[in-house]
Amino acid sequence: MARARKDSHPITIRMEQGLYDRLEKYCKQSGQPKTVALERALTNYIDLYDKKEAEYAKLKKRPRSQ
Protein backbone atom coordinates (compact mmCIF):
# COMPACT_ATOMS: atom_id res chain seq x y z
CA MET A 1 0.00 0.00 0.00
CA ALA A 2 1.32 3.43 -0.94
CA ARG A 3 1.97 6.06 1.68
CA ALA A 4 -0.31 9.07 1.85
CA ARG A 5 1.28 12.21 0.47
CA LYS A 6 2.10 14.85 3.04
CA ASP A 7 1.29 18.48 2.55
CA SER A 8 4.53 19.91 1.20
CA HIS A 9 6.09 22.76 -0.71
CA PRO A 10 9.00 22.21 -3.12
CA ILE A 11 12.04 24.47 -2.79
CA THR A 12 15.27 24.93 -4.71
CA ILE A 13 18.49 26.07 -3.06
CA ARG A 14 22.13 26.61 -3.93
CA MET A 15 24.51 24.90 -1.54
CA GLU A 16 28.29 24.96 -1.28
CA GLN A 17 29.73 21.81 -2.84
CA GLY A 18 31.56 20.82 0.34
CA LEU A 19 28.37 20.97 2.41
CA TYR A 20 26.46 19.05 -0.26
CA ASP A 21 29.14 16.34 -0.22
CA ARG A 22 28.80 16.08 3.56
CA LEU A 23 25.01 15.85 3.23
CA GLU A 24 25.35 13.09 0.62
CA LYS A 25 27.73 11.13 2.84
CA TYR A 26 25.49 11.57 5.89
CA CYS A 27 22.41 10.41 4.00
CA LYS A 28 24.17 7.33 2.63
CA GLN A 29 25.51 6.40 6.07
CA SER A 30 22.23 7.01 7.88
CA GLY A 31 20.03 5.56 5.15
CA GLN A 32 17.69 8.52 5.04
CA PRO A 33 16.69 10.65 2.06
CA LYS A 34 18.02 14.19 1.75
CA THR A 35 14.52 15.59 2.26
CA VAL A 36 14.18 13.88 5.63
CA ALA A 37 17.69 14.90 6.72
CA LEU A 38 17.12 18.54 5.75
CA GLU A 39 13.66 18.69 7.32
CA ARG A 40 15.05 17.34 10.59
CA ALA A 41 18.04 19.69 10.52
CA LEU A 42 15.88 22.75 9.83
CA THR A 43 13.36 21.75 12.48
CA ASN A 44 16.12 21.39 15.08
CA TYR A 45 17.70 24.70 14.05
CA ILE A 46 14.44 26.64 14.17
CA ASP A 47 13.35 24.97 17.44
CA LEU A 48 16.66 26.02 19.03
CA TYR A 49 16.21 29.56 17.70
CA ASP A 50 12.67 29.74 19.09
CA LYS A 51 13.86 28.48 22.48
CA LYS A 52 16.61 31.11 22.64
CA GLU A 53 14.19 33.84 21.60
CA ALA A 54 11.76 32.79 24.35
CA GLU A 55 14.57 32.83 26.93
CA TYR A 56 15.67 36.27 25.74
CA ALA A 57 12.10 37.58 25.98
CA LYS A 58 11.91 36.33 29.60
CA LEU A 59 15.15 38.12 30.45
CA LYS A 60 13.88 41.36 28.95
CA LYS A 61 10.72 41.19 31.09
CA ARG A 62 12.58 40.66 34.39
CA PRO A 63 13.09 43.82 36.41
CA ARG A 64 16.71 44.76 36.94
CA SER A 65 18.04 44.38 40.48
CA GLN A 66 19.44 47.56 42.00
JOKA-V82931 format. One record per helix or strand. SS is the DSSP state (alpha for helix, beta for strand). FROM is the first residue (numbers start at 0). TO is the last residue. Records with the same first field share a line. If there is no record, write none. Layout:
BEGIN
SS: FROM-TO / FROM-TO
END
This chain:
BEGIN
alpha: 16-29 / 33-60
END
